[in-house]
Amino acid sequence: MQGHLGKDGVTVEQIADDLQQLVESLLLRLEGEMFTTIQFIDILQSVPEGQAAYEGAWRRWGEQEHASKMVIHGQVIPLNLRRSRLVSWEGYAYGEEDEYAVPAWWKLASPHE
């Protein structure tokens, strides 16, 4: 089942597909045990290729900037993380600041999982 459509018919899934390899690469570099969606987005934007991919993703969605970032923060990045075997969803991170979506907690898989 396809999700919502952005401008020009692009889907959340298509944008997530384009970001998946970069997301996986960044996950492999993370240390620690837990992080929130917004913390991951901050990490994504901290590297040049991640910043370019993030900006390209919300622009590709094609709505106004705030609405497009709501899709990226609330649907695209969580979809990327749910697809990965490197992390598991641990629940919503109520109280964590993200002006675009309710972030979630994610747990890095141990190397033996």
C-alpha positions as CSV (number, residue, x, y, z in Angstrom):
1,M,0.0,0.0,0.0
2,Q,1.4,3.4,-1.0
3,G,1.5,6.2,1.5
4,H,0.7,9.9,0.9
5,L,1.8,11.5,-2.2
6,G,4.0,14.6,-2.4
7,K,4.1,17.0,-5.2
8,D,4.6,15.4,-8.6
9,G,3.5,12.0,-7.2
10,V,6.6,11.2,-5.1
11,T,5.9,8.9,-2.2
12,V,7.4,8.6,1.3
13,E,8.7,5.2,0.3
14,Q,10.6,6.6,-2.7
15,I,12.3,9.3,-0.6
16,A,13.1,6.7,2.1
17,D,14.6,4.4,-0.6
18,D,16.9,7.2,-1.7
19,L,18.1,7.8,1.9
20,Q,18.4,4.2,3.1
21,Q,22.0,3.6,2.2
22,L,23.1,6.8,3.9
23,V,21.0,6.1,7.0
24,E,22.5,2.6,7.3
25,S,26.0,4.0,6.9
26,L,25.4,6.6,9.7
27,L,23.9,3.9,12.0
28,L,27.1,1.9,11.7
29,R,29.1,4.8,13.0
30,L,26.9,5.5,16.0
31,E,28.1,4.8,19.5
32,G,26.0,4.3,22.6
33,E,22.8,2.5,23.2
34,M,19.8,4.7,22.5
35,F,19.0,7.8,20.5
36,T,15.9,9.7,19.4
37,T,14.7,10.4,15.9
38,I,15.6,14.1,16.2
39,Q,19.1,13.2,17.5
40,F,19.6,11.0,14.4
41,I,18.4,13.8,12.1
42,D,20.9,16.1,13.8
43,I,23.6,13.6,13.1
44,L,22.4,13.2,9.5
45,Q,22.7,16.9,9.0
46,S,26.1,17.1,10.6
47,V,27.8,15.6,7.6
48,P,27.8,17.2,4.2
49,E,26.3,14.3,2.3
50,G,23.6,14.0,5.0
51,Q,22.8,17.7,5.0
52,A,22.4,17.6,1.2
53,A,20.3,14.5,1.4
54,Y,18.0,16.0,4.1
55,E,17.5,19.2,2.2
56,G,16.9,17.3,-1.1
57,A,14.4,15.1,0.7
58,W,12.2,17.8,2.0
59,R,12.4,19.9,-1.2
60,R,11.5,16.8,-3.2
61,W,8.3,16.3,-1.2
62,G,7.4,19.6,-2.7
63,E,5.2,21.3,-0.1
64,Q,6.1,24.3,1.9
65,E,9.2,23.8,4.0
66,H,7.5,23.3,7.4
67,A,5.0,20.8,6.0
68,S,7.6,18.9,4.0
69,K,9.9,18.7,7.1
70,M,6.9,17.2,9.0
71,V,6.9,14.4,6.4
72,I,10.6,13.8,6.6
73,H,10.8,13.8,10.4
74,G,7.5,12.0,11.0
75,Q,7.4,9.5,8.2
76,V,10.6,9.2,6.0
77,I,13.3,9.0,8.7
78,P,11.2,6.7,11.0
79,L,10.6,4.4,7.9
80,N,14.3,4.3,7.3
81,L,15.0,3.4,10.9
82,R,12.2,0.8,11.0
83,R,13.7,-0.9,7.9
84,S,17.1,-1.2,9.4
85,R,18.2,-4.3,11.3
86,L,20.7,-2.1,13.2
87,V,18.1,-0.5,15.4
88,S,14.8,-1.3,17.1
89,W,11.9,1.1,17.9
90,E,11.6,1.6,21.7
91,G,8.6,3.9,22.0
92,Y,7.7,7.5,21.5
93,A,10.1,10.1,23.0
94,Y,7.4,12.4,24.5
95,G,9.0,15.6,25.8
96,E,11.9,15.6,23.3
97,E,11.8,18.7,21.2
98,D,11.1,18.4,17.5
99,E,9.0,21.1,15.9
100,Y,8.0,18.7,13.1
101,A,7.0,15.4,14.6
102,V,6.8,13.3,17.8
103,P,10.2,11.7,18.0
104,A,10.8,8.1,19.0
105,W,13.5,6.3,21.0
106,W,15.6,3.9,19.0
107,K,18.0,1.3,20.4
108,L,21.1,0.2,18.6
109,A,21.3,-3.6,18.1
110,S,24.2,-5.2,19.8
111,P,26.8,-6.6,17.4
112,H,25.6,-10.2,18.3
113,E,21.9,-9.6,17.5
